[in-house]
Amino acid sequence: MTDDTSQNSPDVTTQFEALGLDLRALNAVSRLELEAPTDVQQEAIGPFVSGRDVCATAPTGTGKTLAFLLPLLTRLSRPAKGSGPGPRAIILSPTRELGEQLWNVARDVFAGKKMKAVRMLGGEPFPAQVKALRQPLDLIIATPGRLIDHLEADRMAMFRLETLIIDEADRMLDVGFRPQIQRIARACGTKRQTALYTATLTKGVRELAQSILRDPVNIGLAEPDTIPETIQHNLVFCDSHEHKLEVLDLMLTKSNMRQALVFVTTQKAVEELIEHVTVQGHVAVPAHGGMTTAERSASVNIFRRRKAQLLVATDVAARGMDIPGLRDVIMLNLPIHAEDYVHRIGRVGRAGKPGWAWALVSDADKRRLVKIEKLLGRTLPSRTIPSLIADEHREPRQDNDDLVRARAGRGSGQDLRERRPARRSGGADRGPGFKKPREDRGERKPRSNDRPERSDRGTRGSKGPDRSDSRRGQKPSGRPGAPRGRRS
């Protein structure tokens, strides 16, 4: 490809140029239509361009990705220090979905440069990766486990390596990748530049940074304001994935919910939920890490123009997303990381306007709920739908009105209890949280495990595409899932 010659505001170009970016990176700024450097970009780009190690802490959605991709483009535009096979730069990502999203953003940023790049993510075939490693490469985007596989098989030449970037360092440690990161850092040699980016600076992240960074420039930006008081939290307990879909259908058809941002855990779950709601007569658009930046932007624009009732998204795809006037966020599963709950509900309740956060909670979500409530320092209120009360869940922790009353004053005032007859024996007559004695309830029927699919951090050599969070498990409901593997 030839260099893009897009034009941008001279003032914007000057601001980025002052940070040390070269012409190719400035052309990328124009292509991406950036308005001005964010705080983390303002602080991190200059030291990165000059070759310093960087440790940058900034909340999700503040532009950390471009804070290293733009200066990396500038550095890779310079002549390589050696010839032969192997990469000049490696970016580590904790999960396959995050790696795919990073790959798509990098493709947009590097569109004006002839670049040899390869992604090495868990679940992708080895042969193409092995073939690529025999050639000179500008960039590898990888999950730690997959990169370790190639290192241990002695397939990677690291003598040309100039820059190592650890993205989402806090999540790396959450899934147990610290030993792999340190192993990779040792393999990269001592003359490398290393940059680490994280949303939170935990004790573990500090210790990791101290072990792999040399005299770094430390950048720490404050977390955003606390959760607005105008957001109303609502937990709706469910028995299974199918039960969650019934509740969602009821919310969309019998309440005054004009639009909603719906969060699920995987790309496949996005596709399956859109198929489901489309059959129910709703218009929905996707946003997930497997889409290009342009494709996600197109979906968001359709939603903003109110041409779709639902935007179904994964966490990584919804970062930095701003939907003016959005009032409802629905979580089909609670997020793996408690901080993501805050990011999810932060899409509503802005500028003092009311917002509603709905979390459909099953047994698989209970541990996550505990972490979220610990982070928030409070117990979240629960709501019930009389005809769709969960059989096997704990009672609501306080006496709440039903789902319709939770939305009082929002429009039609229709009673959801008119939607359909009781879903379970005795359900229509039960008050919130009432449970029939076990001897009267008969044998417990097997229920959907409703386990949200992990992001890609599977066992070494895992194959195949991501599986949906709607996959039926074999373990009895309510039993905690087995520990996840650490290899990607």
C-alpha positions in Angstrom: 0.0 0.0 0.0 1.0 3.6 -0.5 1.0 6.2 2.2 -2.4 7.8 2.8 -2.5 11.5 2.1 -5.7 12.2 4.0 -5.9 15.7 5.4 -6.9 16.7 8.9 -7.2 19.9 10.9 -3.7 21.5 10.9 -4.1 22.1 14.7 -4.8 18.5 15.3 -1.9 17.4 13.2 0.4 19.8 15.0 -0.7 18.5 18.4 0.3 14.9 17.4 3.4 16.0 15.5 4.6 17.7 18.6 4.6 14.3 20.3 7.2 13.0 17.9 5.1 11.1 15.4 6.3 10.8 11.8 4.4 11.4 8.6 3.0 7.9 8.4 1.6 8.1 11.9 0.2 11.6 11.2 -1.5 10.2 8.1 -3.0 7.6 10.3 -4.3 10.3 12.7 -6.0 11.9 9.7 -7.5 8.6 8.5 -8.9 7.8 11.9 -10.3 11.4 12.2 -8.8 11.9 15.7 -9.8 15.2 17.2 -7.0 15.6 19.7 -4.6 13.5 21.8 -6.2 12.0 24.9 -4.4 12.4 28.2 -2.7 9.0 28.0 -1.7 9.6 24.4 -0.3 13.0 25.4 1.8 11.5 28.1 2.9 8.2 26.6 3.6 8.8 22.9 6.7 10.9 23.3 8.6 8.6 25.6 7.6 5.6 23.4 8.9 7.3 20.2 12.2 8.1 21.9 12.7 4.5 22.9 12.0 4.7 26.7 10.2 1.9 28.6 6.7 3.0 29.5 4.3 1.9 32.3 0.9 3.5 31.6 -2.2 3.2 33.8 -5.4 4.6 32.5 -9.1 3.6 32.6 -10.7 1.7 29.8 -11.8 3.8 26.9 -9.2 6.5 27.3 -7.2 5.7 24.1 -4.4 3.4 25.4 -4.4 1.3 22.3 -3.5 4.2 20.0 -1.1 5.4 22.6 1.2 2.6 21.6 0.1 1.8 18.0 0.8 5.3 16.7 4.4 5.6 18.1 5.0 1.9 17.2 4.2 2.8 13.6 6.8 5.6 13.8 9.4 3.3 15.2 8.7 0.6 12.6 9.0 3.1 9.8 12.7 3.4 10.7 15.2 0.9 9.2 15.5 -2.4 11.0 18.6 -3.1 13.0 19.2 -6.5 11.5 18.1 -8.8 8.8 16.8 -12.4 8.8 13.6 -14.0 10.2 11.7 -13.0 13.2 9.7 -10.0 14.5 10.7 -6.4 15.2 7.8 -5.9 17.6 5.5 -8.1 19.7 2.2 -7.1 21.3 0.8 -9.5 23.9 -2.9 -9.6 24.5 -4.6 -11.6 27.2 -7.4 -13.2 25.2 -8.2 -14.1 21.6 -11.1 -11.7 21.3 -9.0 -8.8 22.6 -6.2 -9.9 20.3 -8.6 -9.9 17.3 -9.9 -6.4 18.2 -6.3 -5.2 18.5 -5.4 -6.7 15.2 -8.3 -4.9 13.5 -7.3 -1.5 15.0 -3.6 -2.1 14.0 -4.7 -2.9 10.5 -6.5 0.5 10.4 -3.5 2.3 11.9 -0.9 0.6 9.6 -3.0 0.8 6.4 -0.5 3.3 4.9 2.6 1.1 5.4 3.6 -2.0 3.7 3.9 -4.1 6.8 4.6 -7.8 7.4 2.5 -8.8 10.4 1.0 -12.0 11.8 -1.4 -12.7 14.6 -0.7 -15.7 16.8 -3.9 -16.2 18.9 -5.1 -19.3 20.6 -7.4 -21.5 18.6 -5.9 -20.5 15.2 -4.0 -23.0 13.0 -0.3 -23.5 13.5 0.9 -24.0 10.0 0.4 -20.5 8.7 2.1 -19.1 11.9 5.1 -21.5 11.5 5.5 -20.4 7.9 5.4 -16.7 8.8 8.0 -17.1 11.5 10.5 -18.2 8.8 10.3 -14.7 7.3 11.3 -11.2 8.5 8.3 -9.7 10.3 7.4 -6.2 11.5 4.8 -7.2 14.1 3.3 -10.1 15.9 0.1 -9.8 17.9 -0.2 -12.8 20.2 -1.7 -14.4 23.2 1.1 -15.5 25.7 0.3 -19.2 25.6 0.5 -19.4 21.8 3.8 -17.4 21.7 5.3 -19.7 24.3 4.3 -22.7 22.2 6.4 -21.3 19.3 9.3 -20.4 21.6 9.4 -23.8 23.2 9.4 -25.4 19.8 12.4 -23.2 18.8 10.5 -21.7 15.9 11.1 -18.0 16.8 14.2 -16.0 16.1 14.2 -13.1 18.6 17.5 -11.3 17.7 15.7 -8.6 15.6 13.2 -7.9 18.4 13.2 -4.2 19.3 9.9 -3.6 21.1 7.7 -5.7 23.5 4.3 -4.4 24.4 2.1 -5.9 27.2 -1.5 -4.8 26.7 -4.2 -5.2 29.4 -1.5 -6.2 32.0 -4.1 -6.4 34.8 -6.1 -8.9 32.9 -3.0 -10.9 32.0 -2.5 -11.5 35.7 -6.1 -12.2 36.3 -5.8 -15.3 34.1 -2.5 -16.3 35.4 -0.1 -15.3 32.6 2.6 -13.8 34.8 5.1 -16.7 34.3 4.5 -16.7 30.6 5.1 -12.9 30.3 8.3 -13.1 32.2 9.5 -16.1 30.1 8.7 -14.1 26.9 10.5 -11.0 28.3 13.6 -13.1 29.0 13.6 -14.5 25.4 13.4 -11.0 24.0 16.8 -10.1 25.3 18.1 -7.1 27.3 18.2 -4.5 24.5 14.5 -4.4 23.9 12.1 -1.5 24.6 9.2 -2.7 26.8 5.9 -0.9 27.3 3.1 -2.0 29.7 -0.4 -0.7 29.6 -3.1 -1.4 32.2 -6.5 -0.2 33.4 -5.6 -0.7 37.1 -2.3 -0.7 38.8 -2.6 -3.6 41.3 0.2 -4.9 43.4 0.7 -7.7 41.0 1.0 -5.3 38.0 3.5 -3.2 39.9 5.6 -6.3 40.7 5.5 -7.4 37.0 6.5 -3.9 35.8 9.4 -3.9 38.2 10.6 -7.3 36.9 10.5 -6.5 33.1 10.8 -2.7 32.8 14.0 -0.6 33.0 13.8 2.9 34.2 10.3 3.4 32.8 8.3 6.5 32.4 5.4 6.0 34.7 2.0 7.4 33.7 -0.9 7.2 36.0 -4.3 8.7 35.2 -7.1 8.8 37.7 -10.2 6.6 37.4 -13.3 8.3 36.2 -15.9 9.7 38.5 -18.0 7.3 40.6 -21.1 5.7 39.4 -23.9 8.3 38.9 -26.6 8.2 41.5 -29.1 8.5 38.6 -28.5 4.9 37.6 -30.9 2.3 39.0 -29.5 -1.2 39.4 -31.8 -4.2 38.8 -30.9 -7.9 39.3 -33.3 -10.4 37.8 -32.5 -14.0 38.9 -33.0 -16.7 36.3 -32.7 -20.5 36.2 -31.1 -20.9 32.8 -30.1 -19.3 29.6 -33.6 -20.1 28.2 -35.1 -18.4 31.2 -33.0 -15.3 30.6 -34.2 -15.2 27.0 -37.8 -15.3 28.2 -37.2 -12.4 30.6 -35.5 -10.4 27.8 -38.4 -11.1 25.4 -40.8 -9.8 28.1 -38.8 -6.7 28.7 -38.6 -5.8 25.0 -42.2 -6.5 24.2 -44.2 -5.4 27.3 -42.2 -2.5 28.8 -41.5 0.9 27.5 -37.9 0.1 26.5 -37.3 1.9 23.2 -33.6 1.0 22.9 -31.1 -1.0 24.9 -27.4 -1.9 24.8 -27.2 -5.7 25.5 -23.9 -7.2 26.7 -22.9 -10.8 26.1 -19.6 -12.5 26.5 -18.5 -13.8 23.1 -18.7 -13.1 19.4 -20.8 -16.2 18.9 -23.1 -15.2 21.7 -23.7 -11.8 19.9 -24.6 -13.6 16.7 -26.9 -16.1 18.4 -28.8 -13.5 20.4 -29.3 -11.3 17.3 -30.8 -14.3 15.6 -33.1 -14.9 18.5 -34.4 -11.4 18.9 -34.8 -11.0 15.1 -37.2 -14.0 15.2 -39.1 -12.2 17.9 -39.5 -9.2 15.6 -36.8 -6.8 16.9 -34.1 -5.1 15.0 -30.6 -5.6 16.4 -27.1 -4.8 15.3 -23.8 -6.3 16.5 -20.6 -4.9 17.9 -17.8 -7.4 18.7 -14.0 -7.8 18.4 -14.2 -9.8 15.2 -15.5 -6.8 13.3 -13.3 -4.1 11.9 -13.4 -0.6 13.3 -15.5 0.6 10.3 -18.0 -2.2 10.7 -18.5 -1.5 14.4 -18.8 2.2 13.8 -21.5 1.4 11.2 -23.5 -0.6 13.7 -23.2 2.1 16.4 -24.3 4.7 13.9 -27.4 2.7 13.0 -28.2 2.4 16.7 -27.6 6.1 17.3 -30.0 7.0 14.5 -32.6 4.8 16.2 -32.8 2.4 13.3 -32.3 -0.5 15.6 -33.8 -1.3 19.0 -30.9 -3.3 20.3 -27.1 -3.0 20.0 -25.7 -6.4 21.1 -22.1 -6.1 22.1 -19.1 -7.7 23.9 -17.1 -5.7 26.4 -14.1 -5.1 24.2 -16.2 -3.8 21.4 -18.1 -1.4 23.5 -15.1 0.4 24.9 -15.4 4.2 24.6 -18.8 3.9 23.1 -21.0 6.9 23.6 -24.7 6.6 22.8 -26.5 9.9 23.5 -29.9 9.5 25.2 -29.4 5.8 26.0 -31.4 4.8 29.1 -31.1 1.0 29.3 -28.2 -1.5 29.6 -29.0 -5.2 29.8 -26.4 -7.8 30.8 -27.3 -11.3 29.7 -24.3 -12.4 31.7 -22.3 -10.6 34.4 -18.8 -9.7 33.3 -15.8 -11.7 34.3 -14.0 -8.6 35.7 -16.0 -6.6 38.2 -14.6 -3.3 36.8 -16.4 -4.1 33.5 -19.7 -3.8 35.3 -18.9 -0.2 36.0 -17.8 0.3 32.4 -21.0 -1.3 31.1 -23.4 0.7 33.2 -21.4 3.9 32.5 -23.1 4.0 29.1 -26.3 5.3 30.8 -27.1 7.9 33.4 -24.8 10.5 31.9 -25.2 14.3 32.4 -27.6 13.8 35.3 -30.1 11.8 33.2 -31.7 8.6 34.6 -30.5 5.2 33.5 -31.4 1.6 34.2 -28.9 -1.2 34.5 -30.4 -4.7 34.2 -28.4 -7.8 35.0 -29.9 -11.3 34.4 -28.3 -13.5 36.9 -28.0 -17.3 37.1 -26.0 -19.7 39.1 -23.0 -19.2 36.8 -23.0 -15.5 37.6 -23.0 -15.7 41.4 -19.3 -15.5 42.1 -19.1 -12.6 39.7 -22.0 -10.9 41.5 -20.1 -11.2 44.8 -17.0 -9.5 43.3 -19.1 -6.7 41.8 -20.9 -6.0 45.0 -17.6 -6.0 46.9 -16.2 -3.5 44.4 -19.3 -1.2 44.6 -19.5 -1.6 48.4 -23.2 -2.4 48.4 -25.8 -5.0 47.8 -27.6 -4.6 44.5 -31.4 -4.7 44.5 -33.3 -7.5 42.8 -36.5 -7.5 40.9 -39.0 -10.2 40.1 -41.5 -11.0 37.4 -44.3 -12.9 39.0 -44.8 -15.3 36.1 -41.1 -15.9 35.6 -39.6 -16.2 39.1 -36.5 -18.3 39.3 -37.1 -21.7 41.0 -33.6 -22.5 42.2 -32.2 -19.1 43.1 -32.0 -17.3 46.4 -34.8 -15.1 47.4 -34.6 -11.4 46.5 -32.6 -9.7 49.2 -35.1 -7.0 49.8 -38.8 -6.5 49.2 -39.0 -5.0 45.7 -41.7 -4.2 43.3 -42.0 -6.2 40.2 -40.2 -5.4 37.0 -42.9 -3.1 35.7 -43.0 -1.0 38.8 -39.2 -0.7 38.6 -39.8 1.2 35.4 -42.7 3.3 36.8 -43.1 6.7 35.1 -41.4 5.6 31.9 -44.3 5.4 29.6 -47.1 2.9 28.9 -47.3 1.4 32.4 -48.3 -2.0 31.0 -48.2 -4.8 33.4 -45.8 -7.6 32.4 -47.9 -10.1 34.3 -50.3 -10.0 31.5 -47.7 -11.3 29.1 -48.2 -15.1 29.6 -49.4 -17.7 32.1 -47.2 -19.0 34.8 -44.0 -20.5 33.5 -43.7 -23.0 36.3 -46.2 -24.8 38.5 -47.3 -22.5 41.2 -45.3 -19.6 39.7 -48.3 -17.3 39.2 -49.4 -17.5 42.8 -46.0 -17.1 44.4 -44.8 -13.9 46.0 -41.3 -12.7 45.3 -38.7 -15.2 46.4 -41.2 -17.9 47.6 -40.0 -21.4 47.3 -42.1 -24.5 47.5 -40.7 -27.1 50.0 -38.4 -29.6 48.3 -40.8 -32.5 49.0 -43.5 -30.7 47.1 -41.4 -29.7 44.2 -40.4 -33.2 43.0 -37.3 -34.1 41.2 -35.2 -31.2 40.1 -35.1 -31.1 36.3 -31.8 -30.7 34.6 -31.2 -27.1 33.7 -29.1 -25.3 31.2 -25.7 -24.7 32.7 -25.8 -21.2 31.2 -22.1 -20.8 31.6 -20.8 -17.7 29.9 -18.0 -18.8 27.6 -14.6 -17.8 28.7 -12.5 -15.5 26.4 -9.7 -17.4 24.8 -7.3 -18.6 27.4 -7.8 -22.3 26.9 -5.5 -25.1 27.2 -2.5 -25.5 25.0 -3.4 -26.8 21.6 -7.1 -25.9 22.0 -8.9 -25.9 18.7 -12.0 -24.5 17.1 -14.0 -21.3 17.4 -15.2 -19.6 20.5 -18.2 -21.3 22.0 -21.3 -19.3 23.0 -22.1 -18.5 26.6 -25.4 -20.3 25.8 -23.7 -23.6 25.4 -25.2 -26.3 27.5 -22.8 -27.7 30.1 -22.8 -31.2 31.6 -22.3 -30.2 35.2 -25.3 -29.7 37.5 -26.5 -26.2 37.6 -25.2 -24.2 40.5 -21.8 -25.9 40.7 -18.9 -23.6 40.1 -17.1 -24.1 36.8 -13.8 -25.8 36.7 -10.7 -23.6 36.8 -9.8 -22.2 33.4 -6.6 -23.2 31.7 -3.8 -20.6 31.3 -2.6 -21.4 27.8 -3.8 -19.5 24.7 
